[in-house]
Amino acid sequence: MRSYIEQADFFKGNDPEKIAEEFGTPLYVYNEDIIRDRMRRVANVITKYPYRANYSCKTNTNLDILKIALSVGVNADAMSEGEMRMLLKAGFPPERIFYVCNNVSADEMRFAIDNGIPISLDSLDQLRLFGEINRGGRCAVRINPGVGAGHHEKVVTAGKKTKFGIAEEDIDKIFDIAAEHDLKIVGINQHVGSQFLDATPFLAAVDNLLRIAMKFGDLEFIDFGGGYGIPYHKLDDEKEFDMEHFSKEFTEKLDRFIPQYGSAPLFKSEPGRYCVAEGGVILGRVHSIKQNSGIKYIGTDVGMNVLVRPSMYDSWHDIEVISNGHVVYRDKDELEKVTVCGNICESGDVLCKDREMPKIADNDLICVLDAGAYGYSMCSSYNTRLRPAEVMICSDGSVKLIRRRETFEDMFAFY
Ligand SMILES: Cc1ncc(COP(=O)(O)O)c(C=O)c1O
């Protein structure tokens, strides 16, 4: 692909240079149409049986994006009180939120209980605590199905070496604790990992959870987790996740399960990245270019405080170059190897190493692709830098500020 931002008409005719000048850099820019499209796709994965996609909002809790999820008709997952509060503020009714917590205090659990938000417990201890503060309550349990998968060790969220879920061999203990506190186990959930471009590991995990579900009678829902991947190497024509094939295979598994189980509970999944990653980019400014021991460093304002994925997970993000408002194409004879880095005082503050890029000049813009998921939601004020602003390219082509840049007054407000 020559240019994603041109092919997708990401800026909808707006000049990215003008947007960068008006709102400053670094800047998160989202495209409403792309986000709506991906949310609609996940909402329709299963159409034959009762099914709900839960947008996993850890990926991006911007209120405008949550409102898109709400309007498309997907539900949402929350991992914390903060995420529950954001979802409520965006207008989600409590019953459309699912609190999938991990090692939380009684107070945080109580927030969910008091607000009528369905909850899943992730350990026997947490189930016991829930029973103690909410005798007779309803809840789900997160199962660790014993196998995980994912693009990086740090995003594998099931299997013998992760902190998540209750092991299958402890299922009898779930029933004991439930009986002791008069709890009703209404659902089971899992999340095995992230960024599957090939559906095989997810589908294997579906089989596994359906097998485990047979040990629970009378479930109201079974939630298979998230993890659908997106093509981070799209400039090299990486193929996208084949939703059609996935839906077909997923449905066939349910076709076989329902007669055995005797009923069709509500089936759910929890995609996060797939919904928003491709609908977000970061615009950053090049402030310095230098050679150190034969390596050419492109110094920008997109530090690891703005996007931590490359330094945390060694993640790849395609980067396009914009000079005077125009994309500089990656023509083979014009490429040069460079290392693009940020402005944070860490040698790991690198967006990409030794990557072949088109010629870049001081003051050019870089456009970091696929940054809508785990971008702003993981950004920090490290080095006491201000968190960036976020703007939306709306369906009608207008550019809307959807979260202002942090200010130094915001920083001082904690004191
Ligand atoms: C419990 C749970 N559900 C859903 C997700 C969303 O995963 P993804 O963004 O890969 O779809 C995660 C991510 O780690 C998770 O931990």
Ligand as a Chemical Component Dictionary entry (heavy atoms), coordinates in Angstrom:
data_LIG
# 
_chem_comp.id                   LIG 
_chem_comp.type                 NON-POLYMER 
_chem_comp.pdbx_formal_charge   0 
_chem_comp.three_letter_code    LIG 
# 
loop_
_chem_comp_atom.comp_id 
_chem_comp_atom.atom_id 
_chem_comp_atom.alt_atom_id 
_chem_comp_atom.type_symbol 
_chem_comp_atom.charge 
_chem_comp_atom.model_Cartn_x 
_chem_comp_atom.model_Cartn_y 
_chem_comp_atom.model_Cartn_z 
_chem_comp_atom.pdbx_ordinal 
LIG C1 C1 C 0 -10.229 -9.347 29.821 1  
LIG C2 C2 C 0 -9.926  -8.693 28.529 2  
LIG N1 N1 N 0 -10.896 -8.556 27.619 3  
LIG C3 C3 C 0 -10.671 -7.951 26.434 4  
LIG C4 C4 C 0 -9.436  -7.449 26.106 5  
LIG C5 C5 C 0 -9.263  -6.772 24.779 6  
LIG O1 O1 O 0 -8.290  -7.362 23.998 7  
LIG P1 P1 P 0 -8.022  -6.875 22.512 8  
LIG O2 O2 O 0 -7.790  -5.414 22.573 9  
LIG O3 O3 O 0 -6.830  -7.618 22.079 10 
LIG O4 O4 O 0 -9.232  -7.228 21.697 11 
LIG C6 C6 C 0 -8.385  -7.573 27.025 12 
LIG C7 C7 C 0 -7.051  -7.077 26.698 13 
LIG O5 O5 O 0 -6.055  -7.388 27.278 14 
LIG C8 C8 C 0 -8.639  -8.211 28.270 15 
LIG O6 O6 O 0 -7.670  -8.346 29.190 16 
# 
loop_
_chem_comp_bond.comp_id 
_chem_comp_bond.atom_id_1 
_chem_comp_bond.atom_id_2 
_chem_comp_bond.value_order 
_chem_comp_bond.pdbx_ordinal 
LIG C1 C2 SING 1  
LIG C2 N1 SING 2  
LIG C2 C8 DOUB 3  
LIG N1 C3 DOUB 4  
LIG C3 C4 SING 5  
LIG C4 C5 SING 6  
LIG C4 C6 DOUB 7  
LIG C5 O1 SING 8  
LIG O1 P1 SING 9  
LIG P1 O2 DOUB 10 
LIG P1 O3 SING 11 
LIG P1 O4 SING 12 
LIG C6 C7 SING 13 
LIG C6 C8 SING 14 
LIG C7 O5 DOUB 15 
LIG C8 O6 SING 16 
# 
